[in-house]
Amino acid sequence: MSAIDTNRVHSGTRSIGFGSKIWAAMTAWNDMRVTKNALNRLSDRELDDIGLSRGDIDRIARAA
């Protein structure tokens, strides 16, 4: 089994403009999509090993 580690560098506390808000929304959507796809590729046995079931995938992806 492999693991994927992603890190994003967030800028300081400067004000966020409209374009930055759109970029943040797109990034959040993509993170959710990637998480959901990765969890869906796992077998039921692998999901059980990490304490999840197929029904948990959407909830976990939204929280990611």
N, CA, C and O atoms as a GROMACS GRO file, in nm:
protein
  256
    1MET      N    1   0.084  -0.118   0.000
    1MET     CA    2   0.000   0.000   0.000
    1MET      C    3   0.089   0.124   0.000
    1MET      O    4   0.194   0.124   0.064
    2SER      N    5   0.049   0.225  -0.068
    2SER     CA    6   0.129   0.347  -0.075
    2SER      C    7   0.057   0.461  -0.004
    2SER      O    8  -0.064   0.455   0.021
    3ALA      N    9   0.134   0.562   0.027
    3ALA     CA   10   0.077   0.680   0.092
    3ALA      C   11   0.112   0.803   0.009
    3ALA      O   12   0.220   0.809  -0.050
    4ILE      N   13   0.022   0.898   0.005
    4ILE     CA   14   0.046   1.022  -0.067
    4ILE      C   15   0.047   1.134   0.035
    4ILE      O   16  -0.046   1.149   0.115
    5ASP      N   17   0.154   1.212   0.032
    5ASP     CA   18   0.166   1.323   0.125
    5ASP      C   19   0.173   1.451   0.045
    5ASP      O   20   0.260   1.467  -0.040
    6THR      N   21   0.081   1.543   0.071
    6THR     CA   22   0.083   1.670   0.001
    6THR      C   23   0.091   1.782   0.104
    6THR      O   24   0.028   1.776   0.209
    7ASN      N   25   0.167   1.880   0.072
    7ASN     CA   26   0.182   1.996   0.159
    7ASN      C   27   0.158   2.122   0.077
    7ASN      O   28   0.208   2.135  -0.035
    8ARG      N   29   0.082   2.211   0.132
    8ARG     CA   30   0.060   2.340   0.068
    8ARG      C   31   0.109   2.449   0.160
    8ARG      O   32   0.089   2.444   0.281
    9VAL      N   33   0.174   2.546   0.102
    9VAL     CA   34   0.223   2.660   0.179
    9VAL      C   35   0.118   2.769   0.172
    9VAL      O   36   0.080   2.815   0.065
   10HIS      N   37   0.070   2.808   0.288
   10HIS     CA   38  -0.030   2.914   0.296
   10HIS      C   39   0.039   3.045   0.328
   10HIS      O   40   0.129   3.050   0.412
   11SER      N   41  -0.002   3.151   0.260
   11SER     CA   42   0.056   3.281   0.287
   11SER      C   43   0.009   3.332   0.422
   11SER      O   44  -0.082   3.275   0.482
   12GLY      N   45   0.067   3.436   0.467
   12GLY     CA   46   0.038   3.492   0.600
   12GLY      C   47  -0.106   3.535   0.617
   12GLY      O   48  -0.196   3.475   0.557
   13THR      N   49  -0.130   3.635   0.697
   13THR     CA   50  -0.267   3.675   0.730
   13THR      C   51  -0.313   3.794   0.646
   13THR      O   52  -0.403   3.867   0.688
   14ARG      N   53  -0.255   3.813   0.531
   14ARG     CA   54  -0.296   3.925   0.446
   14ARG      C   55  -0.441   3.905   0.399
   14ARG      O   56  -0.491   3.792   0.400
   15SER      N   57  -0.504   4.010   0.361
   15SER     CA   58  -0.644   4.000   0.319
   15SER      C   59  -0.654   3.917   0.191
   15SER      O   60  -0.567   3.922   0.104
   16ILE      N   61  -0.762   3.842   0.182
   16ILE     CA   62  -0.782   3.752   0.068
   16ILE      C   63  -0.874   3.821  -0.032
   16ILE      O   64  -0.986   3.859   0.002
   17GLY      N   65  -0.828   3.836  -0.154
   17GLY     CA   66  -0.908   3.897  -0.259
   17GLY      C   67  -1.000   3.796  -0.323
   17GLY      O   68  -0.998   3.678  -0.289
   18PHE      N   69  -1.081   3.844  -0.415
   18PHE     CA   70  -1.179   3.760  -0.482
   18PHE      C   71  -1.113   3.644  -0.555
   18PHE      O   72  -1.159   3.530  -0.546
   19GLY      N   73  -1.006   3.672  -0.628
   19GLY     CA   74  -0.935   3.567  -0.702
   19GLY      C   75  -0.879   3.462  -0.608
   19GLY      O   76  -0.880   3.343  -0.640
   20SER      N   77  -0.829   3.505  -0.493
   20SER     CA   78  -0.774   3.410  -0.396
   20SER      C   79  -0.884   3.323  -0.337
   20SER      O   80  -0.861   3.205  -0.308
   21LYS      N   81  -1.002   3.379  -0.320
   21LYS     CA   82  -1.115   3.300  -0.268
   21LYS      C   83  -1.156   3.193  -0.369
   21LYS      O   84  -1.186   3.080  -0.332
   22ILE      N   85  -1.156   3.230  -0.495
   22ILE     CA   86  -1.190   3.132  -0.599
   22ILE      C   87  -1.084   3.023  -0.601
   22ILE      O   88  -1.116   2.904  -0.607
   23TRP      N   89  -0.956   3.063  -0.596
   23TRP     CA   90  -0.847   2.966  -0.595
   23TRP      C   91  -0.860   2.872  -0.474
   23TRP      O   92  -0.840   2.752  -0.488
   24ALA      N   93  -0.892   2.926  -0.357
   24ALA     CA   94  -0.907   2.844  -0.237
   24ALA      C   95  -1.023   2.746  -0.251
   24ALA      O   96  -1.012   2.631  -0.209
   25ALA      N   97  -1.133   2.791  -0.311
   25ALA     CA   98  -1.248   2.702  -0.332
   25ALA      C   99  -1.214   2.590  -0.429
   25ALA      O  100  -1.253   2.475  -0.408
   26MET      N  101  -1.141   2.623  -0.535
   26MET     CA  102  -1.101   2.520  -0.632
   26MET      C  103  -1.004   2.421  -0.569
   26MET      O  104  -1.011   2.301  -0.595
   27THR      N  105  -0.914   2.470  -0.487
   27THR     CA  106  -0.818   2.384  -0.419
   27THR      C  107  -0.889   2.291  -0.323
   27THR      O  108  -0.857   2.172  -0.317
   28ALA      N  109  -0.985   2.342  -0.247
   28ALA     CA  110  -1.062   2.260  -0.153
   28ALA      C  111  -1.142   2.153  -0.227
   28ALA      O  112  -1.148   2.039  -0.184
   29TRP      N  113  -1.203   2.191  -0.340
   29TRP     CA  114  -1.278   2.095  -0.421
   29TRP      C  115  -1.186   1.984  -0.472
   29TRP      O  116  -1.222   1.867  -0.469
   30ASN      N  117  -1.067   2.023  -0.519
   30ASN     CA  118  -0.974   1.924  -0.572
   30ASN      C  119  -0.924   1.831  -0.461
   30ASN      O  120  -0.911   1.711  -0.483
   31ASP      N  121  -0.895   1.885  -0.344
   31ASP     CA  122  -0.853   1.802  -0.231
   31ASP      C  123  -0.961   1.700  -0.196
   31ASP      O  124  -0.930   1.583  -0.170
   32MET      N  125  -1.087   1.743  -0.197
   32MET     CA  126  -1.198   1.653  -0.167
   32MET      C  127  -1.207   1.544  -0.273
   32MET      O  128  -1.227   1.427  -0.240
   33ARG      N  129  -1.192   1.582  -0.398
   33ARG     CA  130  -1.199   1.487  -0.509
   33ARG      C  131  -1.087   1.383  -0.500
   33ARG      O  132  -1.111   1.264  -0.518
   34VAL      N  133  -0.965   1.429  -0.472
   34VAL     CA  134  -0.850   1.338  -0.463
   34VAL      C  135  -0.867   1.242  -0.345
   34VAL      O  136  -0.840   1.123  -0.358
   35THR      N  137  -0.912   1.294  -0.231
   35THR     CA  138  -0.933   1.209  -0.113
   35THR      C  139  -1.040   1.104  -0.141
   35THR      O  140  -1.022   0.986  -0.109
   36LYS      N  141  -1.150   1.146  -0.201
   36LYS     CA  142  -1.259   1.053  -0.231
   36LYS      C  143  -1.214   0.944  -0.328
   36LYS      O  144  -1.246   0.827  -0.309
   37ASN      N  145  -1.140   0.982  -0.432
   37ASN     CA  146  -1.091   0.883  -0.528
   37ASN      C  147  -0.993   0.786  -0.463
   37ASN      O  148  -0.998   0.666  -0.491
   38ALA      N  149  -0.905   0.836  -0.377
   38ALA     CA  150  -0.808   0.749  -0.311
   38ALA      C  151  -0.878   0.649  -0.220
   38ALA      O  152  -0.842   0.531  -0.217
   39LEU      N  153  -0.977   0.694  -0.145
   39LEU     CA  154  -1.049   0.604  -0.056
   39LEU      C  155  -1.134   0.504  -0.134
   39LEU      O  156  -1.147   0.388  -0.092
   40ASN      N  157  -1.190   0.546  -0.245
   40ASN     CA  158  -1.270   0.454  -0.327
   40ASN      C  159  -1.186   0.344  -0.391
   40ASN      O  160  -1.238   0.237  -0.422
   41ARG      N  161  -1.057   0.369  -0.410
   41ARG     CA  162  -0.969   0.266  -0.467
   41ARG      C  163  -0.932   0.158  -0.366
   41ARG      O  164  -0.886   0.051  -0.405
   42LEU      N  165  -0.952   0.184  -0.237
   42LEU     CA  166  -0.920   0.085  -0.135
   42LEU      C  167  -1.025  -0.026  -0.133
   42LEU      O  168  -1.142  -0.003  -0.164
   43SER      N  169  -0.982  -0.144  -0.098
   43SER     CA  170  -1.076  -0.256  -0.084
   43SER      C  171  -1.154  -0.240   0.047
   43SER      O  172  -1.116  -0.161   0.133
   44ASP      N  173  -1.262  -0.316   0.061
   44ASP     CA  174  -1.339  -0.312   0.185
   44ASP      C  175  -1.252  -0.354   0.303
   44ASP      O  176  -1.264  -0.298   0.413
   45ARG      N  177  -1.164  -0.449   0.281
   45ARG     CA  178  -1.074  -0.496   0.387
   45ARG      C  179  -0.978  -0.384   0.430
   45ARG      O  180  -0.955  -0.364   0.550
   46GLU      N  181  -0.922  -0.312   0.334
   46GLU     CA  182  -0.831  -0.202   0.366
   46GLU      C  183  -0.904  -0.089   0.439
   46GLU      O  184  -0.850  -0.030   0.533
   47LEU      N  185  -1.026  -0.059   0.396
   47LEU     CA  186  -1.105   0.042   0.465
   47LEU      C  187  -1.133   0.000   0.609
   47LEU      O  188  -1.124   0.081   0.701
   48ASP      N  189  -1.165  -0.127   0.628
   48ASP     CA  190  -1.190  -0.179   0.762
   48ASP      C  191  -1.065  -0.169   0.849
   48ASP      O  192  -1.075  -0.142   0.968
   49ASP      N  193  -0.949  -0.191   0.790
   49ASP     CA  194  -0.823  -0.181   0.863
   49ASP      C  195  -0.800  -0.041   0.920
   49ASP      O  196  -0.739  -0.026   1.026
   50ILE      N  197  -0.847   0.060   0.849
   50ILE     CA  198  -0.829   0.198   0.899
   50ILE      C  199  -0.954   0.250   0.968
   50ILE      O  200  -0.963   0.369   0.999
   51GLY      N  201  -1.050   0.162   0.992
   51GLY     CA  202  -1.168   0.198   1.070
   51GLY      C  203  -1.276   0.271   0.993
   51GLY      O  204  -1.354   0.346   1.052
   52LEU      N  205  -1.281   0.251   0.862
   52LEU     CA  206  -1.382   0.317   0.779
   52LEU      C  207  -1.465   0.214   0.704
   52LEU      O  208  -1.427   0.098   0.691
   53SER      N  209  -1.580   0.260   0.656
   53SER     CA  210  -1.662   0.178   0.567
   53SER      C  211  -1.691   0.262   0.442
   53SER      O  212  -1.662   0.382   0.439
   54ARG      N  213  -1.747   0.200   0.342
   54ARG     CA  214  -1.779   0.273   0.217
   54ARG      C  215  -1.870   0.393   0.245
   54ARG      O  216  -1.859   0.496   0.178
   55GLY      N  217  -1.958   0.380   0.342
   55GLY     CA  218  -2.050   0.488   0.375
   55GLY      C  219  -1.982   0.609   0.437
   55GLY      O  220  -2.040   0.718   0.440
   56ASP      N  221  -1.862   0.593   0.487
   56ASP     CA  222  -1.788   0.703   0.550
   56ASP      C  223  -1.711   0.789   0.450
   56ASP      O  224  -1.669   0.900   0.484
   57ILE      N  225  -1.694   0.742   0.329
   57ILE     CA  226  -1.605   0.808   0.234
   57ILE      C  227  -1.648   0.951   0.205
   57ILE      O  228  -1.565   1.042   0.208
   58ASP      N  229  -1.776   0.974   0.176
   58ASP     CA  230  -1.821   1.111   0.146
   58ASP      C  231  -1.798   1.206   0.263
   58ASP      O  232  -1.754   1.319   0.245
   59ARG      N  233  -1.828   1.159   0.384
   59ARG     CA  234  -1.810   1.243   0.503
   59ARG      C  235  -1.663   1.277   0.524
   59ARG      O  236  -1.629   1.391   0.553
   60ILE      N  237  -1.577   1.179   0.510
   60ILE     CA  238  -1.434   1.200   0.528
   60ILE      C  239  -1.380   1.293   0.420
   60ILE      O  240  -1.299   1.381   0.450
   61ALA      N  241  -1.423   1.276   0.296
   61ALA     CA  242  -1.375   1.360   0.187
   61ALA      C  243  -1.416   1.505   0.209
   61ALA      O  244  -1.337   1.596   0.181
   62ARG      N  245  -1.537   1.528   0.257
   62ARG     CA  246  -1.581   1.667   0.282
   62ARG      C  247  -1.503   1.730   0.395
   62ARG      O  248  -1.482   1.852   0.395
   63ALA      N  249  -1.459   1.651   0.491
   63ALA     CA  250  -1.384   1.706   0.604
   63ALA      C  251  -1.237   1.729   0.571
   63ALA      O  252  -1.169   1.803   0.642
   64ALA      N  253  -1.190   1.668   0.464
   64ALA     CA  254  -1.047   1.679   0.430
   64ALA      C  255  -1.011   1.816   0.377
   64ALA      O  256  -0.895   1.841   0.343
   0.00000   0.00000   0.00000
